[in-house]
Amino acid sequence: MGIIGFIVVGLIAGFIARAVVPGKDDFGIIGTIILGIIGSFVGGFLGSLLSDGPADLTAAGIIGSIIGAIVALIAYNAITGRKKV
């Protein structure tokens, strides 16, 4: 996947993760893209743990990116204590 693909998938995954996780997030568009890109790697890592292969830090597809971005956003909120719903 090229850099444009990472940006587009990151934007979509970050936007959906922000819509699914309740509460207000003060991320801009760049923060949303970064959240989605981090989510892509988190989703790829979780996918490699669930499969029979080794635990690799690889990028995932759109579904894995969305799931990873949701996990990353929930972890970020839990660690920073920013949102109490």
C-alpha positions as CSV (number, residue, x, y, z in Angstrom):
1,M,0.0,0.0,0.0
2,G,1.4,3.4,-0.9
3,I,1.4,6.5,1.2
4,I,-1.8,7.8,-0.3
5,G,-3.5,4.5,0.5
6,F,-2.3,4.7,4.1
7,I,-3.7,8.3,4.3
8,V,-7.1,7.4,2.8
9,V,-7.5,4.2,4.9
10,G,-6.3,6.0,8.0
11,L,-8.8,8.8,7.5
12,I,-11.7,6.4,7.0
13,A,-10.7,4.1,9.9
14,G,-10.0,7.0,12.2
15,F,-13.3,8.7,11.4
16,I,-15.3,5.5,11.9
17,A,-13.5,4.8,15.2
18,R,-14.3,8.3,16.4
19,A,-17.9,7.8,15.5
20,V,-18.2,4.4,17.3
21,V,-16.4,5.3,20.5
22,P,-18.7,7.5,22.6
23,G,-17.7,11.0,23.7
24,K,-16.1,14.0,22.2
25,D,-12.6,13.7,20.7
26,D,-10.5,16.9,20.0
27,F,-8.6,15.4,17.1
28,G,-8.3,17.3,13.9
29,I,-8.1,15.7,10.5
30,I,-4.4,15.0,10.9
31,G,-5.0,13.3,14.3
32,T,-7.8,11.3,12.8
33,I,-5.5,10.1,10.0
34,I,-2.8,9.2,12.5
35,L,-5.3,7.4,14.6
36,G,-6.4,5.3,11.6
37,I,-2.8,4.6,10.6
38,I,-1.9,3.4,14.1
39,G,-5.2,1.4,14.1
40,S,-4.0,-0.3,10.9
41,F,-0.9,-1.6,12.6
42,V,-2.8,-2.5,15.7
43,G,-5.3,-4.4,13.6
44,G,-2.6,-6.1,11.7
45,F,-0.9,-7.2,14.9
46,L,-4.1,-8.5,16.4
47,G,-4.9,-10.3,13.2
48,S,-1.4,-12.0,13.2
49,L,-2.0,-13.0,16.9
50,L,-5.3,-14.7,15.9
51,S,-3.9,-16.5,12.9
52,D,-1.4,-19.3,13.1
53,G,1.5,-17.2,11.9
54,P,4.1,-15.3,13.9
55,A,3.2,-12.0,15.7
56,D,4.1,-9.4,13.0
57,L,3.6,-5.7,13.1
58,T,2.0,-5.3,9.7
59,A,-0.7,-3.1,8.2
60,A,-4.2,-4.4,8.0
61,G,-7.0,-3.9,5.5
62,I,-9.9,-1.5,6.1
63,I,-11.8,-3.7,8.5
64,G,-8.7,-4.5,10.5
65,S,-7.8,-0.8,10.5
66,I,-11.2,0.1,11.9
67,I,-11.1,-2.5,14.6
68,G,-7.5,-1.5,15.5
69,A,-8.4,2.2,15.5
70,I,-11.3,1.5,17.9
71,V,-8.9,-0.5,20.2
72,A,-6.2,2.3,20.0
73,L,-8.8,5.0,20.8
74,I,-10.2,3.2,23.7
75,A,-6.7,2.5,25.0
76,Y,-5.7,6.1,24.5
77,N,-8.7,7.3,26.4
78,A,-8.1,4.9,29.2
79,I,-4.4,5.8,29.6
80,T,-4.9,9.5,29.4
81,G,-8.2,9.6,31.3
82,R,-9.5,12.2,28.9
83,K,-13.1,10.8,28.6
84,K,-15.3,9.7,31.4
85,V,-18.6,8.7,30.0
